[in-house]
Amino acid sequence: MSSTTSGPRSDDESEAIDSTSTSTTRIRRRSRIKTSNRRRNIIAGSSAFVLVVVAFGAWMGYSAITTKGNLESARDHAQSTKTALLAGDAEAAERSASDADKYASLAYSETQSLPWSIASAIPVVGSPFETTKQMTDVVHGLTNDVLLPAVDAGTALAPGELIQSGGQIALEPLREAAPVLQQTAASAAELSTRAAAVPEANFIGAVNDARTSLVDQTTELTNLLENTALAARLAPTMFGADGPRNYFIGFQTNAEARGTGGLLGGYGIVRVDDGTARVDTLARNSELSMDNSPIDLGPDFANLYGMSRPTTDFRNSNLSSHFPYAAQIWQSLWKQESDGEVVDGAIAIDPIALSYILKVVGPVTMPDGEKVTADNVVELTESTAYIRFADDNNARKQYLQTIAALSVDKMTGNISSASALLDALGRGVSEGRVAVWSSHPDEQELLATTPLGHTVPTDEAPFAGVVINNQAGNKLDYYLTRSITYSADSCEGDTRSSKVTVSLTNNTPASDLPDYVDGIVANPRNLPQGTNMAAISLLATQGARLENVAVAGKIAFSATGQELGHPVFMTLAEIPKGQTVDVIFTLTEPTVAGEARVPVQPLVDDPTVNVDVPTC
């Protein structure tokens, strides 16, 4: 066993202890110094990082403000370019387009920088930067690929330059500009699609407002260029640049409903040559014979409409809503009436479209001094005339023919605002109140792709075309209002249930009307005066099957057929004066891709249309 004895240390032992203590102290001091240095380095590094972040944020803020200003300048100059082009001011258009491209290029360069790319990639927070970046890319393309080339089209975009004194159309500028217009229209359409695909930004409403504005601007410009490009392809030949053309023009009276709008109330022949149009042979419908030879429009057409002799009886010539059918019938009727003249096409117009035109060209004055204006032409031609000339049908038709002749003179005379006239015609076209068919296949192929063609589409997307044809031989459709609802179940499964509800209201006034207006030509059931009798046809989605149709809550009979690939279901409805009758088609239809469409038959009213069909 050993023991430790405590006693006085030697000097060597004391020095060793002191040396160890000093060494330990030095190690601790050095450790504290290193720790302190690390803290200072961390603080310094953190400060530097914060400074970098702050500087980056400040720079991005400045860049965002600069980009916003450049984008707004580009937008304003782009709008000025369009305005100048439409006004025919080529110099101002070129200047504005150049300025728009300059500011768009500055904004584009800003958003292509590395810092902007970094900011755009930050989740959530970077959303406004990414949205702005994509918008800037679209704007840059808009100015560089659309506006600058469009300036080269010159007066082709200027209504005032195209429609000259006496209503003559300057065809050569359109023809020369056609290649440029086609290219710019294609570029604009592609940019419009990209603009619509730009994602909405998080947090910042101003960025989303700018996005909405961009989508609207590109859509508007695309429509303008596409319409002008189409006109440049069609107008020169259709307006007689390569030789005279003749067209049948039908004046439709939609107080008595027909598939394309209204009964053929009168007609004329439009003759055009080198951009100048004139109308002759204006005549009432009764001057068309009903003993002409029929034409063959195919077995489906014959099955649906053949019992009504549509190809020989002008009164039933436009039962179908597909305008090319009516146009071909009118061509055939005129060929037989005129001893062989074959018109190059057909045009349809109604009193409501005429009211849009009169608002631009001004009123016409009848021989007795009566003014026919934009405000009264519809009522005069579709209501008042039937009461005023209740006992003299020939006088009424002469009155309507005079209105048509004077209106045509106005339209083909000096035009104070060509742009306003084109807008008025465009409104009529968009509502189906102006329709055009060409007998030349290449022209008709283009027309059929536009609202001007007034065609039934042949694709498989969801469709509910409601067509009303007057069955009483009266004029009560002037007082008819409609509401149409098309609904369908979800996209699950190969088929889905759908429903089309047509609500018809007979607003015929309580006061007495002439029999010609509210009577019934064939009335075996002795229905009271003022009853509206309608044949309601539904052109449904291709492949749809009708489960049942109910009229006023009761299951009703339905005739069936086919038209241009669509199943057609037709039933009859009696709508008493002052009442509303619901016609409900219950169907099973294929679950197909595409947005649902409900075309509106151009009658007097402006119907309510509701669509509740999921897009698959």
C-alpha positions as CSV (number, residue, x, y, z in Angstrom):
1,M,0.0,0.0,0.0
2,S,1.4,3.5,-0.7
3,S,0.3,6.8,0.7
4,T,0.6,10.3,-0.6
5,T,2.4,12.7,1.6
6,S,1.8,16.5,1.3
7,G,4.7,18.7,1.9
8,P,6.6,21.8,0.6
9,R,7.2,21.8,-3.2
10,S,10.6,22.3,-4.8
11,D,11.3,25.3,-7.0
12,D,11.3,23.1,-10.1
13,E,7.9,21.8,-9.2
14,S,6.6,25.3,-8.7
15,E,8.0,26.5,-12.1
16,A,6.4,23.5,-13.8
17,I,3.0,24.3,-12.3
18,D,3.3,28.0,-13.2
19,S,4.2,27.1,-16.7
20,T,1.2,24.8,-17.1
21,S,-1.1,27.4,-15.6
22,T,0.2,30.1,-18.0
23,S,-0.1,27.8,-20.9
24,T,-3.7,26.9,-20.1
25,T,-4.5,30.6,-19.7
26,R,-3.0,31.3,-23.1
27,I,-5.0,28.5,-24.7
28,R,-8.2,29.8,-23.1
29,R,-7.4,33.4,-24.2
30,R,-6.6,32.2,-27.8
31,S,-9.9,30.2,-27.8
32,R,-11.8,33.3,-26.6
33,I,-10.1,35.4,-29.3
34,K,-11.0,32.8,-32.0
35,T,-14.6,32.6,-30.8
36,S,-14.8,36.4,-30.8
37,N,-13.4,36.5,-34.3
38,R,-15.9,33.9,-35.5
39,R,-18.7,35.9,-34.0
40,R,-17.4,39.1,-35.7
41,N,-17.0,37.2,-39.0
42,I,-20.6,35.8,-38.7
43,I,-22.0,39.2,-37.9
44,A,-20.0,40.8,-40.7
45,G,-21.1,38.0,-43.1
46,S,-24.7,38.4,-42.0
47,S,-24.6,42.1,-42.4
48,A,-23.1,41.7,-45.9
49,F,-25.8,39.2,-46.8
50,V,-28.5,41.5,-45.5
51,L,-26.9,44.3,-47.5
52,V,-26.9,42.1,-50.6
53,V,-30.5,41.1,-50.1
54,V,-31.6,44.7,-49.5
55,A,-29.6,45.9,-52.5
56,F,-31.1,43.0,-54.6
57,G,-34.6,43.9,-53.5
58,A,-34.0,47.6,-54.1
59,W,-32.7,46.9,-57.6
60,M,-35.6,44.6,-58.3
61,G,-38.0,47.2,-57.1
62,Y,-36.4,49.8,-59.3
63,S,-36.3,47.3,-62.2
64,A,-40.0,46.5,-61.7
65,I,-40.9,50.2,-61.7
66,T,-38.9,50.8,-64.8
67,T,-40.4,47.7,-66.6
68,K,-43.9,48.8,-65.6
69,G,-43.3,52.3,-67.1
70,N,-41.9,50.8,-70.3
71,L,-44.7,48.4,-70.7
72,E,-47.3,51.2,-70.2
73,S,-45.5,53.3,-72.8
74,A,-45.4,50.4,-75.2
75,R,-49.2,49.8,-74.6
76,D,-50.1,53.4,-75.2
77,H,-48.0,53.7,-78.4
78,A,-49.5,50.4,-79.6
79,Q,-53.0,51.8,-79.2
80,S,-51.9,55.0,-81.0
81,T,-50.6,52.8,-83.8
82,K,-53.9,51.0,-84.2
83,T,-55.8,54.3,-84.1
84,A,-53.5,55.8,-86.8
85,L,-53.8,52.8,-89.0
86,L,-57.6,52.9,-88.9
87,A,-57.5,56.6,-89.6
88,G,-55.2,56.0,-92.6
89,D,-52.4,58.1,-91.2
90,A,-49.5,56.0,-92.2
91,E,-46.8,58.4,-91.0
92,A,-48.3,58.6,-87.5
93,A,-48.8,54.8,-87.4
94,E,-45.1,54.2,-88.4
95,R,-43.9,56.6,-85.7
96,S,-46.1,55.1,-83.0
97,A,-45.2,51.5,-83.9
98,S,-41.5,52.4,-83.7
99,D,-42.0,54.0,-80.3
100,A,-44.0,51.0,-79.1
101,D,-41.3,48.6,-80.2
102,K,-38.6,50.7,-78.5
103,Y,-40.3,50.6,-75.1
104,A,-41.3,47.0,-75.5
105,S,-37.6,46.1,-76.2
106,L,-36.4,48.0,-73.1
107,A,-38.9,46.1,-70.9
108,Y,-38.0,42.8,-72.6
109,S,-34.2,43.4,-72.0
110,E,-35.0,44.2,-68.3
111,T,-36.9,41.0,-67.7
112,Q,-34.3,38.8,-69.4
113,S,-31.6,39.8,-66.9
114,L,-30.1,37.3,-64.4
115,P,-31.5,39.0,-61.3
116,W,-35.0,39.0,-62.8
117,S,-34.7,35.3,-63.6
118,I,-33.6,34.6,-60.0
119,A,-36.5,36.6,-58.6
120,S,-38.9,34.9,-61.0
121,A,-37.8,31.5,-59.7
122,I,-38.5,32.2,-56.0
123,P,-41.6,30.1,-55.0
124,V,-44.7,32.2,-54.4
125,V,-42.9,35.5,-53.9
126,G,-41.5,35.4,-57.5
127,S,-45.0,35.0,-59.0
128,P,-45.5,38.7,-60.0
129,F,-42.0,38.8,-61.6
130,E,-42.7,35.6,-63.6
131,T,-46.1,37.0,-64.7
132,T,-44.5,40.3,-65.7
133,K,-41.7,38.5,-67.6
134,Q,-44.2,36.5,-69.7
135,M,-46.3,39.6,-70.3
136,T,-43.3,41.5,-71.5
137,D,-42.4,38.7,-73.9
138,V,-45.9,38.9,-75.4
139,V,-45.7,42.7,-75.7
140,H,-42.3,42.5,-77.4
141,G,-43.7,40.0,-79.9
142,L,-46.8,42.2,-80.4
143,T,-44.8,45.3,-81.4
144,N,-42.1,43.5,-83.3
145,D,-44.0,40.8,-85.1
146,V,-47.4,42.5,-85.5
147,L,-47.5,46.2,-85.3
148,L,-44.3,47.0,-87.3
149,P,-45.4,44.7,-90.2
150,A,-49.0,45.9,-90.0
151,V,-47.8,49.4,-90.8
152,D,-46.7,48.0,-94.1
153,A,-50.3,47.2,-94.9
154,G,-51.0,50.9,-95.1
155,T,-54.5,51.9,-96.0
156,A,-55.8,48.3,-96.0
157,L,-56.7,48.9,-92.4
158,A,-58.3,52.3,-92.9
159,P,-62.0,52.2,-93.5
160,G,-62.0,55.8,-94.7
161,E,-59.5,54.9,-97.4
162,L,-61.1,51.6,-98.4
163,I,-64.7,52.9,-98.7
164,Q,-64.5,55.9,-101.0
165,S,-67.0,58.4,-102.4
166,G,-70.2,56.8,-103.6
167,G,-69.6,53.7,-101.6
168,Q,-66.9,52.4,-104.0
169,I,-64.4,50.0,-102.4
170,A,-60.7,50.4,-103.1
171,L,-59.8,46.8,-103.9
172,E,-56.2,47.1,-105.0
173,P,-54.8,48.1,-101.6
174,L,-56.5,45.2,-100.0
175,R,-55.1,42.8,-102.6
176,E,-51.6,44.1,-102.2
177,A,-51.7,43.9,-98.4
178,A,-53.1,40.4,-98.3
179,P,-49.8,38.5,-97.7
180,V,-48.7,40.9,-94.9
181,L,-52.2,40.9,-93.3
182,Q,-52.3,37.1,-93.3
183,Q,-48.8,36.9,-91.6
184,T,-49.6,39.5,-89.0
185,A,-53.0,38.0,-88.2
186,A,-51.3,34.6,-87.7
187,S,-48.7,36.2,-85.4
188,A,-51.4,38.1,-83.5
189,A,-53.4,35.0,-83.0
190,E,-50.4,33.1,-81.6
191,L,-49.6,36.0,-79.2
192,S,-53.2,36.2,-78.1
193,T,-53.1,32.5,-77.1
194,R,-49.9,33.1,-75.2
195,A,-51.3,36.2,-73.5
196,A,-54.3,34.1,-72.3
197,A,-51.9,31.5,-70.9
198,V,-49.9,34.0,-68.8
199,P,-50.6,32.9,-65.1
200,E,-52.1,35.3,-62.7
201,A,-49.7,36.8,-60.1
202,N,-49.9,36.3,-56.4
203,F,-50.5,39.3,-54.1
204,I,-50.3,42.1,-56.6
205,G,-53.6,43.2,-58.1
206,A,-51.9,45.7,-60.4
207,V,-50.0,43.0,-62.2
208,N,-53.2,41.0,-62.8
209,D,-55.0,44.1,-64.0
210,A,-52.2,44.6,-66.5
211,R,-52.5,41.0,-67.6
212,T,-56.2,41.4,-68.2
213,S,-55.6,44.5,-70.2
214,L,-53.0,42.7,-72.3
215,V,-55.3,39.8,-73.0
216,D,-58.1,42.2,-74.1
217,Q,-55.7,44.2,-76.3
218,T,-54.3,41.2,-78.1
219,T,-57.7,39.7,-78.6
220,E,-59.0,43.0,-80.1
221,L,-56.0,43.4,-82.3
222,T,-56.2,39.8,-83.4
223,N,-59.9,40.1,-84.4
224,L,-59.2,43.3,-86.4
225,L,-56.3,41.7,-88.3
226,E,-58.1,38.4,-88.9
227,N,-61.1,40.2,-90.2
228,T,-59.1,42.5,-92.4
229,A,-57.0,39.6,-93.7
230,L,-60.1,37.7,-94.6
231,A,-61.5,40.8,-96.4
232,A,-58.3,41.1,-98.3
233,R,-58.6,37.5,-99.5
234,L,-62.3,37.7,-100.4
235,A,-63.3,41.3,-101.2
236,P,-61.3,41.8,-104.5
237,T,-62.9,38.9,-106.3
238,M,-66.3,39.1,-104.6
239,F,-66.5,42.9,-105.4
240,G,-65.7,42.5,-109.0
241,A,-61.9,43.2,-109.3
242,D,-61.6,40.3,-111.8
243,G,-64.9,40.9,-113.5
244,P,-68.6,41.7,-112.6
245,R,-70.5,39.8,-110.0
246,N,-74.2,39.5,-109.2
247,Y,-75.8,38.6,-105.9
248,F,-79.3,37.8,-104.8
249,I,-80.2,39.8,-101.7
250,G,-83.1,38.6,-99.5
251,F,-84.9,40.9,-97.1
252,Q,-86.0,38.8,-94.2
253,T,-89.1,39.6,-92.1
254,N,-88.5,38.1,-88.7
255,A,-91.9,39.0,-87.4
256,E,-92.6,35.6,-89.0
257,A,-89.8,33.3,-87.9
258,R,-87.8,31.1,-90.2
259,G,-84.6,29.2,-89.6
260,T,-82.2,31.9,-90.8
261,G,-84.2,34.6,-89.2
262,G,-87.5,35.5,-90.9
263,L,-89.7,35.0,-93.9
264,L,-88.3,36.2,-97.3
265,G,-90.3,39.4,-97.6
266,G,-88.7,40.9,-100.6
267,Y,-85.6,40.6,-102.7
268,G,-83.2,42.3,-105.2
269,I,-80.2,41.7,-107.3
270,V,-76.9,43.4,-106.3
271,R,-74.5,44.0,-109.2
272,V,-70.9,44.8,-108.4
273,D,-68.0,45.7,-110.7
274,D,-64.5,46.9,-109.7
275,G,-65.7,47.8,-106.1
276,T,-68.8,49.6,-107.1
277,A,-72.2,48.2,-106.2
278,R,-75.7,48.9,-107.3
279,V,-79.1,47.2,-106.6
280,D,-81.7,46.6,-109.2
281,T,-84.7,44.4,-109.7
282,L,-86.1,45.2,-106.2
283,A,-89.3,43.2,-105.9
284,R,-91.8,41.8,-103.5
285,N,-91.7,38.1,-102.6
286,S,-95.0,37.4,-104.3
287,E,-93.3,38.0,-107.6
288,L,-91.4,34.7,-107.2
289,S,-93.3,31.8,-108.7
290,M,-94.1,28.8,-106.6
291,D,-94.1,26.5,-109.7
292,N,-90.3,26.3,-110.2
293,S,-88.4,23.1,-110.4
294,P,-86.8,21.7,-107.2
295,I,-83.2,21.3,-106.4
296,D,-81.5,18.4,-104.5
297,L,-79.9,19.4,-101.2
298,G,-79.4,15.8,-100.0
299,P,-81.5,13.1,-98.3
300,D,-81.2,14.6,-94.8
301,F,-82.6,18.0,-96.0
302,A,-85.4,16.3,-97.9
303,N,-86.3,14.1,-94.9
304,L,-86.5,17.1,-92.6
305,Y,-88.1,19.8,-94.8
306,G,-89.3,18.1,-97.9
307,M,-93.0,18.1,-97.0
308,S,-92.9,21.9,-97.0
309,R,-91.5,22.2,-100.6
310,P,-88.7,24.5,-99.5
311,T,-86.8,24.5,-102.8
312,T,-89.8,25.7,-104.7
313,D,-91.9,27.7,-102.3
314,F,-90.1,30.9,-101.3
315,R,-92.2,31.1,-98.1
316,N,-90.4,28.0,-96.8
317,S,-87.0,28.5,-98.5
318,N,-85.2,29.2,-95.3
319,L,-86.6,26.7,-92.8
320,S,-83.1,25.5,-92.0
321,S,-80.8,27.6,-89.9
322,H,-77.9,26.7,-92.3
323,F,-77.8,29.7,-94.6
324,P,-76.1,28.0,-97.5
325,Y,-79.3,26.0,-98.0
326,A,-81.5,29.0,-98.3
327,A,-78.9,30.8,-100.5
328,Q,-78.8,27.9,-103.0
329,I,-82.6,27.8,-103.1
330,W,-82.7,31.6,-103.8
331,Q,-80.1,31.1,-106.5
332,S,-82.2,28.4,-108.1
333,L,-85.5,30.5,-107.9
334,W,-83.8,33.5,-109.5
335,K,-82.3,31.4,-112.3
336,Q,-85.7,30.2,-113.2
337,E,-87.4,33.6,-112.7
338,S,-84.8,35.4,-114.8
339,D,-84.6,32.9,-117.7
340,G,-81.1,31.6,-116.8
341,E,-79.1,34.2,-114.9
342,V,-76.9,32.4,-112.3
343,V,-76.0,34.7,-109.4
344,D,-72.6,34.4,-107.8
345,G,-74.0,34.3,-104.3
346,A,-76.6,35.4,-101.9
347,I,-77.0,37.9,-99.1
348,A,-79.5,38.1,-96.3
349,I,-80.4,41.1,-94.1
350,D,-83.2,42.0,-91.7
351,P,-84.8,45.2,-90.4
352,I,-82.7,45.2,-87.2
353,A,-79.5,45.1,-89.1
354,L,-80.9,47.9,-91.3
355,S,-81.5,49.9,-88.1
356,Y,-77.8,49.7,-87.3
357,I,-77.0,50.9,-90.8
358,L,-79.4,53.8,-90.7
359,K,-77.9,55.0,-87.5
360,V,-74.7,55.6,-89.5
361,V,-76.0,56.8,-92.9
362,G,-79.0,58.7,-91.5
363,P,-82.8,58.5,-92.0
364,V,-84.5,58.0,-95.3
365,T,-87.4,60.2,-96.4
366,M,-90.5,58.5,-97.9
367,P,-92.3,60.1,-100.9
368,D,-95.0,61.5,-98.5
369,G,-92.4,63.0,-96.2
370,E,-92.4,60.3,-93.5
371,K,-89.0,59.8,-91.9
372,V,-87.7,56.2,-91.5
373,T,-85.0,56.2,-88.9
374,A,-82.8,53.8,-87.0
375,D,-85.2,54.2,-84.1
376,N,-88.5,53.4,-85.9
377,V,-87.6,51.2,-88.9
378,V,-88.0,47.9,-87.0
379,E,-91.4,48.8,-85.7
380,L,-92.6,50.3,-89.0
381,T,-91.6,47.3,-91.1
382,E,-92.5,44.5,-88.7
383,S,-95.6,45.9,-86.9
384,T,-97.0,49.3,-87.9
385,A,-97.1,48.5,-91.6
386,Y,-99.4,45.5,-91.0
387,I,-101.8,47.6,-89.1
388,R,-101.6,50.6,-91.4
389,F,-102.2,48.5,-94.5
390,A,-104.4,45.9,-92.9
391,D,-106.8,45.8,-95.9
392,D,-104.3,46.4,-98.7
393,N,-101.5,43.8,-98.8
394,N,-100.1,45.2,-102.1
395,A,-99.8,48.7,-100.7
396,R,-98.0,47.3,-97.6
397,K,-95.5,45.4,-99.8
398,Q,-95.0,48.5,-101.9
399,Y,-94.3,50.5,-98.8
400,L,-91.7,48.0,-97.6
401,Q,-90.1,47.9,-101.0
402,T,-89.8,51.7,-101.0
403,I,-88.1,51.6,-97.6
404,A,-85.7,49.0,-98.9
405,A,-84.9,50.9,-102.1
406,L,-84.2,54.2,-100.3
407,S,-82.1,52.5,-97.7
408,V,-80.0,50.8,-100.4
409,D,-79.5,54.2,-102.0
410,K,-78.2,55.6,-98.7
411,M,-75.8,52.7,-98.2
412,T,-74.3,53.0,-101.7
413,G,-74.1,56.8,-101.5
414,N,-71.6,59.1,-99.8
415,I,-70.6,57.6,-96.5
416,S,-69.7,60.2,-93.7
417,S,-68.0,57.5,-91.5
418,A,-66.8,54.4,-93.2
419,S,-65.5,53.1,-89.9
420,A,-68.9,53.5,-88.2
421,L,-70.6,51.8,-91.2
422,L,-68.3,48.8,-90.9
423,D,-69.0,48.6,-87.2
424,A,-72.7,48.6,-87.9
425,L,-72.4,45.8,-90.5
426,G,-70.1,43.9,-88.1
427,R,-72.7,44.1,-85.4
428,G,-75.4,42.7,-87.8
429,V,-73.0,39.9,-88.8
430,S,-72.2,39.0,-85.2
431,E,-75.9,38.6,-84.5
432,G,-76.6,36.6,-87.6
433,R,-78.6,39.4,-89.2
434,V,-76.3,39.7,-92.1
435,A,-75.3,36.5,-93.9
436,V,-73.4,35.9,-97.2
437,W,-72.9,32.8,-99.4
438,S,-70.7,32.4,-102.4
439,S,-71.3,30.0,-105.2
440,H,-67.5,29.9,-105.8
441,P,-66.2,27.0,-103.6
442,D,-62.9,28.6,-102.6
443,E,-64.7,31.7,-101.4
444,Q,-67.4,29.8,-99.6
445,E,-64.8,27.7,-97.8
446,L,-63.5,30.9,-96.2
447,L,-67.0,32.4,-95.5
448,A,-68.1,29.2,-93.8
449,T,-65.4,29.7,-91.1
450,T,-66.8,33.1,-90.1
451,P,-70.1,34.4,-88.6
452,L,-70.8,35.9,-92.0
453,G,-71.4,32.4,-93.4
454,H,-74.2,31.6,-90.8
455,T,-73.5,27.9,-91.0
456,V,-74.2,25.0,-88.8
457,P,-70.9,23.6,-87.5
458,T,-70.0,20.0,-88.2
459,D,-67.6,19.3,-85.3
460,E,-68.4,17.1,-82.3
461,A,-68.3,19.7,-79.5
462,P,-71.5,20.1,-77.3
463,F,-74.2,22.0,-79.3
464,A,-77.7,23.1,-78.8
465,G,-79.1,25.0,-81.8
466,V,-82.7,26.0,-81.1
467,V,-84.7,27.0,-84.2
468,I,-88.2,28.3,-84.4
469,N,-90.4,28.3,-87.5
470,N,-93.8,30.0,-87.4
471,Q,-96.6,27.6,-88.0
472,A,-99.6,29.9,-88.0
473,G,-98.7,32.0,-91.1
474,N,-99.1,35.2,-88.9
475,K,-96.7,37.9,-87.7
476,L,-96.8,37.3,-84.0
477,D,-93.0,36.5,-83.7
478,Y,-92.6,40.3,-83.4
479,Y,-94.0,39.9,-79.9
480,L,-92.2,36.7,-79.0
481,T,-89.4,36.6,-76.4
482,R,-87.2,33.6,-75.7
483,S,-85.0,32.2,-72.9
484,I,-82.8,29.2,-73.6
485,T,-80.9,27.1,-71.0
486,Y,-78.5,24.3,-71.9
487,S,-77.2,22.2,-69.0
488,A,-75.4,18.9,-68.7
489,D,-73.9,16.6,-66.1
490,S,-70.2,16.2,-65.3
491,C,-67.5,14.8,-67.7
492,E,-67.4,11.4,-66.0
493,G,-68.3,8.5,-68.2
494,D,-68.7,8.1,-72.0
495,T,-72.2,9.7,-71.9
496,R,-74.0,12.2,-69.7
497,S,-77.5,13.5,-69.2
498,S,-78.3,17.0,-70.6
499,K,-81.3,19.2,-70.9
500,V,-82.3,22.1,-73.2
501,T,-85.1,24.3,-71.9
502,V,-86.7,26.8,-74.2
503,S,-89.1,29.3,-72.6
504,L,-91.4,31.2,-75.1
505,T,-93.4,34.2,-74.0
506,N,-96.2,35.6,-76.2
507,N,-96.3,39.4,-75.6
508,T,-99.0,40.1,-78.1
509,P,-100.9,43.2,-76.9
510,A,-104.5,43.0,-75.7
511,S,-105.7,45.4,-78.4
512,D,-107.2,44.1,-81.6
513,L,-104.8,43.4,-84.4
514,P,-105.6,42.6,-88.1
515,D,-106.2,38.9,-88.8
516,Y,-103.1,39.0,-91.0
517,V,-101.0,39.7,-87.8
518,D,-102.6,37.5,-85.1
519,G,-104.8,35.1,-87.0
520,I,-104.0,31.4,-87.8
521,V,-104.0,30.3,-91.5
522,A,-105.0,26.7,-90.7
523,N,-106.8,26.4,-87.4
524,P,-108.6,23.0,-87.0
525,R,-108.5,23.2,-83.2
526,N,-110.2,26.7,-83.3
527,L,-107.4,28.3,-81.2
528,P,-108.1,31.9,-80.1
529,Q,-106.8,34.9,-82.0
530,G,-103.3,35.9,-80.8
531,T,-102.1,32.3,-80.3
532,N,-98.5,31.8,-81.4
533,M,-97.9,28.4,-83.0
534,A,-94.3,27.5,-83.2
535,A,-92.3,24.5,-84.5
536,I,-89.3,24.2,-82.2
537,S,-86.4,22.2,-83.6
538,L,-83.3,21.3,-81.5
539,L,-80.1,20.6,-83.4
540,A,-78.3,18.6,-80.7
541,T,-74.7,17.4,-80.0
542,Q,-73.6,14.8,-82.5
543,G,-74.6,11.3,-81.2
544,A,-77.2,12.7,-78.8
545,R,-80.3,10.6,-78.0
546,L,-83.6,12.2,-77.1
547,E,-85.2,10.7,-73.9
548,N,-88.3,12.8,-74.1
549,V,-89.6,16.3,-74.9
550,A,-92.2,18.1,-72.7
551,V,-94.3,21.0,-73.8
552,A,-96.0,23.0,-71.0
553,G,-95.3,20.1,-68.6
554,K,-96.8,17.4,-70.8
555,I,-94.8,14.8,-72.8
556,A,-95.1,15.7,-76.5
557,F,-94.6,14.1,-79.9
558,S,-91.3,14.7,-81.5
559,A,-90.2,14.3,-85.2
560,T,-86.6,13.3,-85.7
561,G,-84.0,13.7,-88.5
562,Q,-80.4,14.6,-89.2
563,E,-78.7,17.9,-90.3
564,L,-75.0,18.2,-91.0
565,G,-74.2,15.4,-88.6
566,H,-76.5,16.7,-85.8
567,P,-79.6,14.8,-84.7
568,V,-82.7,17.1,-85.0
569,F,-85.7,16.8,-82.7
570,M,-88.8,18.9,-83.6
571,T,-92.0,19.5,-81.7
572,L,-94.9,21.9,-81.8
573,A,-95.9,24.4,-79.2
574,E,-99.0,26.7,-78.8
575,I,-98.3,29.8,-76.8
576,P,-101.5,31.7,-75.8
577,K,-101.5,35.4,-75.7
578,G,-99.9,36.8,-72.5
579,Q,-98.5,33.4,-71.5
580,T,-95.1,31.6,-71.3
581,V,-94.7,28.0,-72.4
582,D,-91.7,25.9,-71.5
583,V,-90.4,23.3,-74.0
584,I,-87.9,20.9,-72.4
585,F,-85.7,18.4,-74.3
586,T,-84.2,15.7,-72.1
587,L,-81.2,14.0,-73.7
588,T,-78.4,11.6,-73.3
589,E,-75.4,12.9,-75.2
590,P,-71.7,11.8,-75.7
591,T,-69.2,13.2,-73.2
592,V,-67.0,15.1,-75.8
593,A,-64.3,17.7,-75.7
594,G,-65.0,21.3,-76.5
595,E,-66.9,24.3,-75.2
596,A,-70.7,24.2,-75.4
597,R,-72.3,26.4,-78.0
598,V,-75.8,27.8,-78.2
599,P,-76.2,29.8,-81.4
600,V,-79.0,32.4,-81.4
601,Q,-81.5,32.5,-84.2
602,P,-81.8,36.2,-85.3
603,L,-85.4,37.1,-84.4
604,V,-86.7,40.5,-83.0
605,D,-85.9,39.8,-79.4
606,D,-82.6,39.6,-77.6
607,P,-83.0,36.2,-75.8
608,T,-81.6,35.2,-72.5
609,V,-79.1,32.3,-72.9
610,N,-77.7,30.3,-70.0
611,V,-75.1,27.6,-70.5
612,D,-74.2,25.2,-67.6
613,V,-72.2,22.6,-69.4
614,P,-68.8,21.5,-68.1
615,T,-66.0,21.7,-70.6
616,C,-64.4,18.3,-71.0
